[in-house]
């Protein structure tokens, strides 16, 4: 009976051992075989699109033609007839400097001319008399030449004094500053009572009929603009207004401080609501067409300074890491310029949990 119990116990324990062996997956070699985990991933199919880069630059509205007006003579400003913002007409008086000294110069020149005319008349009379005496051989040739020289000298001096009178008379008129063209006063850097030098800026006049948008662009964007290129223009203060313009001027050299190039865009159609000094944006499309793929940023996988994406093999449903080149951000997506082909499936979520050759199950993006 003890032997029978022993065999029954032995069979019982063997059954338990076999059951445990099945549960634990033991094999003849004693190693444990773990089942492969098939991870579901969300993916997007590659679609290559044509893309033209749009650039946006901010600048200000400026008058195409601006004139800095100044006095042609120096003096003390006694009167100013305009203020900043005033509209002026052609020929309008803007400012005046003290004309006293210039008027005195005119009086002095007139007196000098009168004296020179008297000397000239005297030398002319003497020349006629000496010429007659020379014919009668009453005087020598040397005496006649002296009178002739005196006549030529007084004649030249009279010419000089008359020219000086004209100069002083002109300078007397330069004490009044007039505008040659109609426009708007945008700057007056001087005040009444201030002594200004010849040529010093007194009034700046802008002609608002023709307006430019002046922007600064970096050197790596110069190829996106050229003379005559059409652009669209919008305004910060006028959100519903969009005008058209064309590039009129591109600076041949950059600013030495900012290293930016100045570009002037002329408005081809105007609007009375656009005023000088307003903030404006020019929008230009690059002429070069690029082939790109737009992916969400979550699809990008960075490792060891290499940018890649996980691509699912449609035959084996395994993922492989493919290096790609990235472009710019476009509407909350990142552009891929090379490395992908049409029809490929790119993993867009959970990229950090994948490994090379892993089997996945696609959850396609809608």
Secondary structure, 3 states (H helix, E strand, C coil): CHHHHHHHHHHHHHHHHHHHHHHHCECCCCCECCCCCCEEEEEEECCCEEECCEEEEEEEEEEEEEEEEECCCCEEEEEECCCCCCEECCCCEEEEECCHHHHHHHHHHHHHHHHHHHHHHHHHHHHHHHHHHHHCCCCCHHHHHHHHHHHHHHHHHHHHHHHHHHHHHHHHHCCEEECCCCEEEEECCCCCCCEECCCCEEEEEEEEEEEEEEEEECHHHHHHCCCCCEEEEEECCCCCCEEEEEEEEECCCCCCCCCCEEEEEEECCCCCCCCCCCEEEEEEECCCCEEEEEECHHHCEEECCEEEEEEECCCCCEEEEEECEEEEEECCEEEEEECCCCCCEEECCCHHHCCCCCEEEEEECC
